[in-house]
Amino acid sequence: MHIATELSAQLGQLQQQNLLRKRRVFQPGAQQYSFAGNDYLGLSQHPLVLKAYADGLQLWGAGSGASPVVSGFQPPHAYLCRQLAEWLGRDDALLFSSGFAANHCTMRSLAPMYSRVVVDKLSHASLLDGMTDATNSWKRFRHNNVQHAQQLLPAEGASLLVSESVFSMDGDQAPLKALADLAAQATADLWIDDAHGLGVVGAEGCSAAGQLTQRQLPVLTATFGKGLGVMGAAIVGSSDLIAYLHTRGREYIYSTAFSGAQAAAVSTAIGLAQGHEGQRLRARLADNIEDFRSTCAQNNIMLAPSEHAIQIVPVGSEQVALTIGTLLAEQGIVVGVIRPPTVAKGSARLRITLSAQHAKEDIQRLIQALSQALTQALVQEK
């Protein structure tokens, strides 16, 4: 078979380049410490979120059974949409099974309406794939460079300006107000993917929506699998935007809706993020971030600038990154080992994510092991 020969050759090439990804089973509690997930507030294990999920299973079953435009849109979904709109100061919301589906669907649906799409170079693959699938009129601006974005916006016609609130592979944050000002000046609509900010950044965890109104930020991606600790996503915006996507969004129309139980769990997580529990968890996360960065500095571990739970250790070499990841795993510590094509060639890194659930001793153990692994990997490289 041609496919067997071709796949074997491609896999061999990826292996030689240290780019072959292998599945691994992470078993929490089995003497393993995860610093690789996106559960920044620890809500995936919160007793009230777990109870809401379990109760929802009894009420609504394990699955919705159909597309949301058929019979898969149930009372918990309707409540979650209203809750999101109220929390984020928007008209309405549309639910998707994943952030990738939400971004890809929305970009494919909206991009043809604009004379040009201008997107941050480091934006998520779902945005870039949707853009290139939908239009030939697009440009990518240098990361977080508002001046370069301005140069790429056309003088005539409406444009779509796209970025993220927090960038997943760098941990830095977009200049949201500057982007909103640029959009207002340039007859452009602003879209922010708030995957890694929602629940974690700002008062009540509102993140981008807490800084910009619906008029300033007409399109917002709200993801549930990071700071909220569950799964799924939503596009949040005007009533007309949601009505159009409900009617024309292919990933939305032709996918089974996620379960009512999941919707109930997300609603509970949002309630926690909004209230005193959310404030407590964000404060604890901030303390963990400060402890991690200050102790790394004391141990001469170089970090990329970041005030977020996403902390980056630049490495460069794919092989060195893999070696460090393996050495840490041997001690029961799991971190993200990030290589091309997720990041540019020669910019491999360790992606360490902190959580409000990490104890101080967990962080100290990580830093001690990381310091040793960095030294050992560099010696092996020489």
C-alpha positions as a printed NumPy array, in Angstrom:
array([[  0.   ,   0.   ,   0.   ],
       [  1.253,   3.456,  -0.861],
       [ -0.013,   4.922,   2.413],
       [  1.98 ,   2.437,   4.51 ],
       [  5.231,   3.25 ,   2.699],
       [  4.63 ,   6.981,   2.821],
       [  3.693,   7.014,   6.494],
       [  6.739,   4.967,   7.429],
       [  9.017,   7.392,   5.585],
       [  7.376,  10.455,   7.11 ],
       [  7.518,   9.018,  10.64 ],
       [ 11.18 ,   8.111,  10.218],
       [ 11.971,  11.659,   9.128],
       [ 10.106,  13.132,  12.096],
       [ 11.969,  10.792,  14.443],
       [ 15.346,  11.928,  13.074],
       [ 14.325,  15.574,  13.578],
       [ 13.227,  14.944,  17.196],
       [  9.717,  16.03 ,  16.214],
       [  7.808,  12.759,  16.547],
       [  5.127,  13.025,  19.21 ],
       [  4.188,  10.006,  21.273],
       [  1.125,   9.438,  23.389],
       [  1.703,   9.109,  27.087],
       [ -0.669,   8.26 ,  29.894],
       [ -0.665,  10.668,  32.789],
       [ -2.059,   9.123,  35.946],
       [ -2.6  ,  11.8  ,  38.62 ],
       [ -1.793,  10.687,  42.125],
       [  0.689,   8.006,  41.054],
       [  3.705,   9.937,  42.379],
       [  3.456,  12.261,  39.392],
       [  3.402,  16.038,  39.557],
       [  1.882,  17.8  ,  36.591],
       [  3.122,  21.206,  35.553],
       [  1.852,  20.722,  32.014],
       [ -1.913,  21.259,  32.151],
       [ -4.086,  24.355,  31.801],
       [ -6.265,  23.884,  34.89 ],
       [ -4.955,  27.132,  36.349],
       [ -7.437,  27.441,  39.233],
       [ -7.792,  23.714,  39.9  ],
       [-11.525,  23.831,  39.168],
       [-11.477,  20.479,  37.363],
       [-11.206,  18.862,  40.794],
       [-13.382,  21.285,  42.751],
       [-16.049,  19.385,  44.736],
       [-18.876,  21.651,  43.564],
       [-17.915,  21.277,  39.899],
       [-17.707,  17.5  ,  40.27 ],
       [-21.098,  17.423,  42.024],
       [-22.702,  19.531,  39.283],
       [-21.352,  17.119,  36.673],
       [-22.556,  14.055,  38.578],
       [-26.004,  15.529,  39.228],
       [-26.232,  16.572,  35.583],
       [-25.516,  13.026,  34.436],
       [-28.514,  11.806,  36.398],
       [-30.763,  14.53 ,  34.998],
       [-29.59 ,  14.8  ,  31.394],
       [-27.6  ,  11.648,  30.624],
       [-24.051,  11.172,  29.364],
       [-24.641,  12.886,  26.015],
       [-26.992,  15.364,  24.368],
       [-27.911,  12.926,  21.599],
       [-28.075,  15.406,  18.731],
       [-26.846,  18.603,  17.126],
       [-27.838,  21.772,  18.989],
       [-30.019,  22.784,  16.043],
       [-32.002,  19.517,  16.324],
       [-32.633,  18.485,  19.93 ],
       [-29.219,  18.776,  21.605],
       [-29.802,  22.248,  23.061],
       [-31.196,  21.566,  26.522],
       [-32.046,  23.737,  29.565],
       [-28.474,  23.598,  30.994],
       [-27.115,  24.85 ,  27.657],
       [-29.631,  27.693,  27.546],
       [-28.774,  28.69 ,  31.104],
       [-25.036,  28.63 ,  30.351],
       [-25.523,  30.944,  27.349],
       [-27.458,  33.462,  29.465],
       [-24.89 ,  33.192,  32.247],
       [-21.977,  33.809,  29.868],
       [-23.68 ,  36.819,  28.318],
       [-24.374,  38.379,  31.717],
       [-20.908,  37.613,  33.115],
       [-19.066,  39.001,  30.091],
       [-21.394,  41.897,  29.295],
       [-22.519,  40.622,  25.892],
       [-25.86 ,  39.913,  24.231],
       [-25.604,  36.172,  23.746],
       [-23.332,  33.147,  23.381],
       [-23.052,  30.09 ,  21.142],
       [-21.619,  26.846,  22.545],
       [-19.066,  24.609,  20.823],
       [-17.436,  21.298,  21.711],
       [-13.944,  22.857,  21.67 ],
       [-12.132,  26.138,  21.287],
       [-10.693,  24.905,  17.989],
       [-14.177,  24.293,  16.616],
       [-15.393,  27.681,  17.863],
       [-12.516,  29.596,  16.275],
       [-12.39 ,  27.667,  13.019],
       [-16.153,  27.851,  12.512],
       [-16.367,  31.547,  13.299],
       [-13.39 ,  32.487,  11.153],
       [-14.731,  30.533,   8.175],
       [-18.102,  32.208,   8.632],
       [-16.904,  35.8  ,   9.126],
       [-13.656,  36.226,   7.193],
       [-15.296,  36.458,   3.735],
       [-17.237,  39.519,   4.974],
       [-14.043,  41.577,   5.357],
       [-11.665,  43.146,   2.878],
       [ -8.761,  41.811,   4.928],
       [ -8.077,  39.724,   8.046],
       [ -5.057,  40.862,  10.085],
       [ -3.969,  38.421,  12.779],
       [ -1.156,  38.246,  15.34 ],
       [  1.572,  35.954,  14.042],
       [  1.466,  33.78 ,  17.184],
       [ -2.296,  33.277,  17.221],
       [ -3.673,  29.778,  17.703],
       [ -3.703,  27.256,  14.85 ],
       [ -7.517,  27.219,  14.867],
       [ -7.582,  30.916,  13.938],
       [ -4.858,  30.59 ,  11.316],
       [ -6.421,  27.487,   9.738],
       [ -9.859,  29.073,   9.638],
       [ -8.429,  32.225,   8.086],
       [ -6.484,  30.478,   5.328],
       [ -9.461,  28.205,   4.599],
       [-11.84 ,  31.147,   4.245],
       [-10.029,  33.939,   2.434],
       [ -6.954,  34.854,   0.412],
       [ -6.954,  38.382,   1.8  ],
       [ -5.04 ,  38.074,   5.078],
       [ -1.873,  39.287,   6.74 ],
       [ -0.034,  38.353,   9.95 ],
       [  1.44 ,  41.115,  12.079],
       [  4.539,  40.777,  14.224],
       [  3.686,  39.474,  17.67 ],
       [  2.015,  42.125,  19.855],
       [  3.267,  44.844,  17.482],
       [  0.337,  47.261,  17.185],
       [  2.262,  49.57 ,  14.856],
       [  2.879,  46.733,  12.408],
       [ -0.798,  45.73 ,  12.592],
       [ -1.719,  49.306,  11.715],
       [  0.522,  49.187,   8.65 ],
       [ -1.247,  46.047,   7.416],
       [ -4.804,  47.317,   7.803],
       [ -6.074,  48.654,   4.447],
       [ -7.096,  52.287,   4.081],
       [-10.477,  51.327,   2.629],
       [-12.979,  48.639,   3.484],
       [-13.722,  46.894,   6.767],
       [-11.094,  44.611,   8.297],
       [-11.018,  41.975,  11.025],
       [ -8.223,  42.391,  13.595],
       [ -7.497,  39.191,  15.535],
       [ -5.351,  38.348,  18.547],
       [ -5.37 ,  36.443,  21.844],
       [ -5.561,  37.684,  25.415],
       [ -2.799,  35.378,  26.728],
       [ -0.535,  33.504,  24.327],
       [ -0.36 ,  29.827,  25.142],
       [  3.247,  29.142,  24.132],
       [  4.766,  32.337,  25.565],
       [  2.635,  33.342,  28.545],
       [  2.638,  37.013,  27.56 ],
       [ -0.472,  39.133,  27.137],
       [ -1.769,  41.201,  24.244],
       [ -2.07 ,  45.01 ,  24.492],
       [ -5.864,  44.82 ,  24.397],
       [ -6.686,  48.496,  24.795],
       [ -4.16 ,  49.515,  22.154],
       [ -5.635,  46.944,  19.756],
       [ -9.15 ,  48.229,  20.496],
       [ -8.053,  51.81 ,  19.837],
       [ -6.458,  50.755,  16.56 ],
       [ -9.597,  48.893,  15.504],
       [-11.735,  51.946,  16.24 ],
       [ -9.447,  54.183,  14.178],
       [ -9.126,  51.791,  11.251],
       [-12.73 ,  50.682,  10.653],
       [-11.861,  47.232,  11.882],
       [-13.661,  44.747,  14.119],
       [-11.62 ,  43.264,  16.946],
       [-11.715,  39.556,  17.841],
       [ -9.903,  38.219,  20.907],
       [ -9.433,  34.536,  21.701],
       [ -9.619,  34.556,  25.512],
       [ -8.769,  30.881,  26.002],
       [ -6.023,  31.315,  28.606],
       [ -7.291,  34.498,  30.255],
       [-10.894,  33.624,  31.064],
       [-11.425,  32.912,  34.737],
       [ -7.792,  33.737,  35.551],
       [ -7.242,  37.397,  34.633],
       [ -9.024,  40.471,  35.974],
       [-11.879,  41.143,  38.365],
       [-14.252,  38.162,  38.565],
       [-12.024,  36.463,  35.976],
       [-13.682,  38.44 ,  33.159],
       [-10.33 ,  38.958,  31.41 ],
       [-10.736,  40.682,  28.001],
       [-14.456,  41.29 ,  28.457],
       [-13.719,  43.111,  31.684],
       [-11.488,  45.563,  29.812],
       [-13.419,  46.083,  26.579],
       [-17.116,  46.548,  25.817],
       [-19.003,  44.599,  23.171],
       [-18.712,  47.607,  20.862],
       [-14.934,  47.659,  21.282],
       [-14.645,  43.864,  21.113],
       [-17.46 ,  42.462,  18.931],
       [-16.16 ,  38.871,  18.794],
       [-14.882,  36.978,  21.848],
       [-13.847,  33.343,  22.237],
       [-14.51 ,  31.969,  25.724],
       [-12.898,  28.597,  26.403],
       [-14.001,  26.314,  29.248],
       [-11.094,  23.844,  29.365],
       [ -8.442,  26.106,  30.882],
       [ -9.206,  28.447,  33.765],
       [-12.695,  26.992,  34.205],
       [-11.397,  23.426,  34.352],
       [-14.05 ,  21.667,  32.244],
       [-14.362,  21.396,  28.418],
       [-15.891,  23.175,  25.461],
       [-16.023,  26.804,  24.383],
       [-18.308,  29.597,  23.257],
       [-18.355,  32.541,  20.918],
       [-19.805,  35.509,  22.789],
       [-21.096,  38.68 ,  21.142],
       [-24.09 ,  40.437,  19.663],
       [-27.45 ,  38.802,  19.086],
       [-26.962,  39.128,  15.327],
       [-23.534,  37.471,  15.455],
       [-24.891,  34.517,  17.404],
       [-27.966,  34.193,  15.179],
       [-25.786,  34.15 ,  12.063],
       [-23.379,  31.521,  13.417],
       [-26.322,  29.429,  14.623],
       [-27.637,  29.439,  11.064],
       [-24.421,  29.215,   9.043],
       [-21.705,  27.75 ,  11.287],
       [-20.919,  24.305,   9.902],
       [-18.951,  22.962,  12.886],
       [-21.807,  24.044,  15.128],
       [-24.659,  22.729,  12.989],
       [-23.105,  19.382,  12.087],
       [-21.675,  18.383,  15.485],
       [-23.397,  16.713,  18.406],
       [-23.774,  19.199,  21.252],
       [-21.794,  18.498,  24.406],
       [-23.851,  17.068,  27.246],
       [-26.164,  18.963,  29.539],
       [-24.103,  17.606,  32.425],
       [-21.028,  19.305,  31.012],
       [-22.947,  22.562,  30.624],
       [-24.01 ,  22.346,  34.273],
       [-20.396,  21.793,  35.354],
       [-19.222,  24.813,  33.343],
       [-21.959,  26.962,  34.887],
       [-20.828,  25.955,  38.371],
       [-17.201,  26.724,  37.495],
       [-18.205,  30.185,  36.256],
       [-20.081,  30.822,  39.5  ],
       [-16.97 ,  29.9  ,  41.462],
       [-14.699,  32.037,  39.279],
       [-16.959,  35.049,  39.761],
       [-17.21 ,  34.808,  43.539],
       [-15.019,  34.755,  46.64 ],
       [-13.677,  31.302,  45.784],
       [-12.387,  32.631,  42.481],
       [-10.727,  35.56 ,  44.214],
       [ -9.057,  33.192,  46.675],
       [ -7.809,  30.865,  43.95 ],
       [ -6.487,  33.701,  41.763],
       [ -4.632,  35.15 ,  44.766],
       [ -3.09 ,  31.765,  45.524],
       [ -2.1  ,  31.314,  41.883],
       [ -0.462,  34.762,  41.895],
       [  1.548,  33.754,  44.979],
       [  2.679,  30.544,  43.281],
       [  3.758,  32.462,  40.178],
       [  5.759,  34.921,  42.278],
       [  7.393,  32.115,  44.272],
       [  8.288,  30.212,  41.114],
       [  9.833,  33.185,  39.323],
       [ 11.779,  34.472,  42.323],
       [ 13.17 ,  31.029,  43.176],
       [ 14.119,  30.396,  39.538],
       [ 16.03 ,  33.694,  39.566],
       [ 17.869,  32.599,  42.708],
       [ 18.83 ,  29.367,  40.922],
       [ 19.924,  31.13 ,  37.701],
       [ 17.109,  29.548,  35.677],
       [ 16.254,  31.882,  32.826],
       [ 12.54 ,  32.466,  32.184],
       [ 10.693,  34.374,  29.499],
       [  8.747,  37.404,  30.817],
       [  5.277,  36.354,  32.008],
       [  2.888,  37.295,  34.798],
       [  0.587,  34.425,  33.886],
       [  0.48 ,  30.806,  35.042],
       [  2.226,  29.903,  31.773],
       [  5.977,  30.064,  32.435],
       [  8.488,  29.451,  29.655],
       [ 12.05 ,  28.147,  29.942],
       [ 13.721,  28.891,  26.571],
       [ 15.923,  26.013,  25.405],
       [ 16.399,  26.303,  21.631],
       [ 17.497,  22.757,  20.786],
       [ 14.744,  20.178,  20.295],
       [ 17.02 ,  17.422,  21.594],
       [ 17.948,  19.341,  24.746],
       [ 14.275,  20.05 ,  25.431],
       [ 13.438,  16.357,  25.028],
       [ 16.306,  15.35 ,  27.308],
       [ 15.184,  17.737,  30.05 ],
       [ 11.61 ,  16.524,  29.743],
       [ 12.757,  12.916,  30.082],
       [ 14.966,  13.664,  33.103],
       [ 12.079,  15.423,  34.853],
       [  9.675,  12.597,  33.999],
       [ 12.049,  10.114,  35.615],
       [ 11.459,  12.057,  38.845],
       [  7.691,  12.037,  38.369],
       [  7.49 ,  15.631,  37.119],
       [  5.62 ,  16.36 ,  33.904],
       [  6.171,  19.609,  31.982],
       [  5.331,  20.634,  28.447],
       [  8.134,  19.999,  25.943],
       [  7.299,  22.321,  23.065],
       [  8.919,  21.834,  19.66 ],
       [  8.201,  22.784,  16.034],
       [  5.776,  23.1  ,  14.378],
       [  4.028,  24.454,  17.491],
       [  6.857,  26.997,  17.79 ],
       [  9.444,  28.213,  15.293],
       [ 12.43 ,  26.037,  14.453],
       [ 15.259,  26.579,  16.929],
       [ 12.949,  27.908,  19.657],
       [ 12.097,  24.709,  21.528],
       [ 11.142,  25.346,  25.124],
       [  9.784,  23.943,  28.331],
       [  6.265,  25.129,  29.016],
       [  5.602,  25.034,  32.74 ],
       [  2.085,  25.773,  33.921],
       [  1.291,  26.602,  37.509],
       [ -1.985,  26.09 ,  39.312],
       [ -3.625,  27.392,  42.457],
       [ -3.619,  23.753,  43.567],
       [  0.174,  23.434,  43.582],
       [  1.649,  23.414,  47.082],
       [  4.802,  25.417,  47.848],
       [  6.778,  22.217,  48.309],
       [  5.642,  20.999,  44.858],
       [  7.097,  24.129,  43.28 ],
       [ 10.341,  23.832,  45.212],
       [ 10.667,  20.2  ,  44.129],
       [ 10.102,  21.213,  40.505],
       [ 12.755,  23.937,  40.595],
       [ 15.347,  21.694,  42.22 ],
       [ 14.752,  18.973,  39.629],
       [ 14.688,  21.503,  36.791],
       [ 18.016,  23.02 ,  37.814],
       [ 19.639,  19.581,  37.856],
       [ 18.059,  18.537,  34.55 ],
       [ 19.165,  21.721,  32.778],
       [ 22.759,  21.184,  33.85 ],
       [ 22.77 ,  17.503,  32.919],
       [ 21.125,  18.066,  29.522],
       [ 23.603,  20.77 ,  28.561],
       [ 26.526,  18.557,  29.547],
       [ 25.141,  15.724,  27.398],
       [ 24.668,  18.116,  24.483],
       [ 28.343,  19.059,  24.557]])
